[in-house]
Amino acid sequence: MKWLLNFLKGKWLKHPLHPIIVHVPMAMWPSALIFDLLSRWNGNVMVRLSFYAIIFGLVALLFAINLGLRIHTFREAIIVAGAPLALSIIGTVLLIGSAYLGGLMVYDYGISVGRMSKKKWRGIAKAGGANLPAE
């Protein structure tokens, strides 16, 4: 099981895997919402595009439910029904909100920014007289 954890942490790439894979759902799920809205004017082509965008970006449970609601109607539907449209909106808002919070944590608060060089930075802080918590 440790190999899986190391794989997901990106040890084999020498940097975290999360920043690489997060872009797929960040692109596909908002695209699904756009296709949902465009289905009101452009029919089944947009319904199908939205369906496949959800499949491609599928990582979270909310979009799995959304996919389940569409699976039997995506070939014939000319507009996206209310529940799947609502799930697309909610999922996209949650995705954008979580991306904002993730960026805030990293870029504003520096959370996990220096984790690879923790000993080095602790040494510099200690040499500068900083009051450091125990490791």
C-alpha positions in Angstrom: 0.0 0.0 0.0 3.0 2.3 0.6 3.8 2.2 -3.1 0.4 3.6 -3.9 0.8 6.4 -1.4 4.2 7.2 -2.9 2.8 7.1 -6.4 -0.1 9.5 -5.5 2.4 11.8 -3.7 4.4 12.0 -6.9 7.6 10.7 -5.4 8.5 9.1 -8.8 8.2 12.5 -10.4 10.1 14.2 -7.6 7.2 16.6 -7.1 3.5 16.3 -6.0 1.1 14.7 -8.4 -1.9 16.7 -7.3 -1.0 19.9 -9.3 -0.8 17.9 -12.5 -4.1 16.0 -12.2 -6.3 18.7 -10.7 -6.4 20.6 -14.0 -8.5 17.9 -15.7 -11.6 18.3 -13.6 -11.0 22.0 -13.3 -11.4 22.2 -17.1 -13.9 19.5 -17.7 -16.6 20.2 -15.1 -17.1 23.9 -15.8 -17.1 22.9 -19.5 -19.9 20.4 -18.7 -21.9 23.3 -17.1 -21.3 25.5 -20.2 -22.5 22.6 -22.5 -25.5 22.1 -20.2 -26.5 25.8 -20.7 -25.8 25.7 -24.4 -28.0 22.6 -24.7 -31.0 24.9 -24.4 -30.2 26.2 -27.8 -28.0 23.6 -29.5 -29.7 20.3 -28.5 -28.3 16.9 -28.3 -24.7 17.7 -29.4 -24.3 19.9 -26.2 -25.9 17.2 -24.0 -23.5 14.6 -25.3 -20.5 17.0 -24.9 -21.5 17.7 -21.3 -21.9 13.9 -20.6 -18.4 13.1 -21.9 -16.9 16.1 -20.1 -18.3 14.8 -16.9 -16.9 11.3 -17.6 -13.5 12.8 -18.5 -13.3 14.9 -15.4 -15.0 12.4 -13.0 -13.2 12.3 -9.7 -15.7 13.5 -7.1 -18.9 11.8 -5.8 -21.1 14.8 -6.8 -20.2 14.4 -10.5 -20.6 10.6 -10.2 -24.3 11.2 -9.2 -24.6 13.7 -12.0 -23.3 11.1 -14.4 -25.7 8.5 -13.1 -28.7 10.8 -13.6 -27.7 11.3 -17.3 -26.6 7.9 -18.3 -30.0 6.8 -19.8 -31.0 10.0 -21.5 -27.8 11.7 -22.9 -28.2 10.3 -26.4 -31.8 11.5 -26.9 -32.2 14.5 -24.6 -32.4 17.9 -26.2 -31.9 19.8 -23.0 -30.3 18.8 -19.6 -32.9 18.2 -16.9 -33.1 20.3 -13.8 -31.4 17.9 -11.3 -28.3 17.3 -13.5 -28.1 21.0 -14.3 -28.3 21.9 -10.6 -25.6 19.3 -9.8 -23.4 20.8 -12.5 -23.8 24.3 -11.0 -23.2 23.1 -7.4 -20.2 21.0 -8.4 -18.7 23.8 -10.4 -19.1 26.3 -7.6 -17.6 23.8 -5.1 -14.7 23.2 -7.5 -14.0 26.8 -8.0 -14.3 27.5 -4.3 -12.0 24.7 -3.3 -9.5 25.8 -6.0 -9.6 29.3 -4.6 -9.1 28.0 -1.0 -6.2 25.8 -2.1 -4.5 28.7 -3.9 -5.0 30.9 -0.8 -3.5 28.2 1.4 -0.4 27.8 -0.8 0.2 31.3 -2.2 -1.0 33.5 0.7 -0.2 31.4 3.7 2.6 29.3 2.3 1.2 26.0 3.6 3.4 23.1 2.4 5.5 25.4 0.3 8.9 24.7 2.0 8.2 21.1 3.1 11.0 19.6 1.0 13.6 21.9 2.7 12.2 22.0 6.2 15.5 21.2 7.9 17.3 23.9 5.9 14.7 26.6 6.8 14.5 25.5 10.4 18.3 25.9 10.6 18.2 29.4 9.1 15.3 30.4 11.5 17.2 29.0 14.5 20.4 30.8 13.5 18.3 34.0 13.3 17.0 33.5 16.8 13.5 32.4 16.0 11.4 30.7 18.6 10.7 27.3 16.9 8.2 24.7 18.0 9.4 21.2 18.6 9.5 18.9 15.6 
